[in-house]
């Protein structure tokens, strides 16, 4: 790890998350996205999660909503996490019935896992017309 640590370059794909708002990782994605190495996929937005406040007992839970248009039997959304906003790693995949639904971070990855930046991308879209993924924390 270099010192000083890697600082994310200014990017429209890296946004500070405002608590209690719905944030969109991608909207109307019509095809699968490519995740190569540790670089954030083109078309996805990463959000910097605010640190916990003193009275919170643990990492806040994040709720994800996946919406699809059309028949979406094989739609898969993969969640990404990062500590530095530069290198992203897979946290797990959302495989809902028909590809759509509400999902919770605490049930998708190890409880207590702390991440600073979060994103998602469509790893498979099947026959759906398009997909949208948003979060709320």
C-alpha positions in Angstrom: 0.0 0.0 0.0 1.6 3.2 -1.1 1.8 6.1 1.3 0.1 8.5 1.1 -2.9 6.3 0.1 -4.4 6.5 -3.3 -6.8 9.4 -3.5 -9.7 9.1 -5.9 -9.5 11.5 -8.8 -12.5 13.8 -9.2 -15.1 11.8 -11.1 -18.8 12.1 -11.9 -19.0 8.4 -11.1 -17.9 9.0 -7.4 -20.6 10.8 -5.3 -21.0 11.4 -1.6 -24.2 9.7 -0.3 -26.7 12.0 1.4 -28.3 10.0 4.3 -32.0 9.1 3.9 -32.1 9.7 0.2 -32.6 7.2 -2.6 -29.4 6.9 -4.7 -29.1 5.2 -8.1 -26.1 3.1 -9.1 -27.5 2.8 -12.6 -30.8 3.5 -14.4 -32.2 1.9 -17.5 -29.2 -0.3 -18.1 -30.0 -2.3 -21.3 -27.2 -4.8 -21.4 -24.6 -6.5 -19.2 -21.8 -4.3 -17.9 -18.2 -5.4 -17.9 -16.2 -5.4 -14.6 -12.5 -5.7 -15.4 -9.9 -5.8 -12.7 -10.8 -3.4 -9.9 -12.1 -0.5 -12.0 -15.7 0.8 -11.5 -17.7 -0.4 -14.5 -18.7 2.3 -17.1 -22.3 3.4 -16.4 -22.2 2.8 -12.7 -22.0 5.3 -9.9 -20.2 4.7 -6.6 -21.4 6.4 -3.4 -19.2 7.3 -0.4 -21.1 6.2 2.6 -21.0 8.5 5.6 -19.2 7.2 8.7 -21.3 5.9 11.6 -22.2 8.3 14.3 -21.3 7.6 17.9 -24.7 6.3 19.0 -25.0 3.7 16.2 -24.1 0.2 17.4 -22.8 -1.2 14.2 -22.5 -0.7 10.5 -25.8 0.7 9.1 -27.7 -1.6 6.9 -28.2 -0.6 3.3 -31.4 -1.6 1.3 -31.1 -2.2 -2.4 -34.0 -2.1 -4.8 -33.7 -3.7 -8.2 -36.3 -2.8 -10.8 -36.6 -4.5 -14.2 -38.7 -3.9 -17.3 -39.7 -6.9 -19.3 -39.1 -10.6 -18.6 -36.1 -10.7 -16.3 -35.6 -14.4 -15.4 -31.7 -14.1 -15.5 -31.1 -10.6 -14.3 -28.1 -10.5 -11.9 -26.8 -7.4 -10.1 -23.4 -7.6 -8.5 -22.6 -5.4 -5.6 -19.1 -3.7 -5.4 -17.3 -2.3 -2.4 -14.2 -0.2 -1.8 -12.2 1.3 1.0 -10.4 3.9 -1.1 -12.8 4.7 -4.0 -10.3 3.5 -6.5 -10.2 -0.3 -6.3 -13.6 -2.0 -6.2 -14.2 -5.7 -5.3 -17.3 -7.9 -5.5 -19.4 -8.2 -2.4 -21.9 -10.6 -3.7 -24.7 -10.9 -6.2 -28.4 -10.1 -6.1 -30.4 -12.9 -7.7 -34.0 -12.1 -7.0 -37.0 -14.1 -8.4 -37.4 -12.6 -11.8 -34.4 -10.4 -11.0 -36.4 -7.7 -9.2 -37.0 -7.0 -5.5 -35.7 -5.5 -2.3 -32.4 -6.8 -0.8 -30.4 -6.1 2.3 -26.7 -5.7 2.6 -26.5 -7.5 6.0 -28.0 -10.6 4.4 -25.7 -10.5 1.3 -22.3 -10.1 2.9 -20.7 -10.9 6.3 -22.3 -9.0 9.1 -20.2 -6.1 10.4 -18.3 -5.8 7.1 -17.3 -2.2 6.8 -17.1 -0.5 3.4 -16.5 3.1 2.6 -17.7 3.2 -1.1 -20.4 1.1 -2.6 -21.6 0.5 -6.1 -23.4 -2.1 -8.3 -23.5 -3.3 -11.9 -25.5 -5.6 -14.1 -23.6 -8.8 -14.6 -26.4 -10.6 -16.5 -29.6 -9.1 -17.9 -31.2 -12.0 -19.8 -34.3 -11.0 -21.8 -35.1 -7.9 -19.7 -35.6 -4.6 -21.6 -33.6 -2.7 -18.9 -32.7 -2.7 -15.3 -32.3 0.0 -12.5 -30.6 -0.5 -9.1 -30.9 2.0 -6.3 -30.0 2.0 -2.6 -31.2 3.6 0.7 -29.2 3.7 3.9 
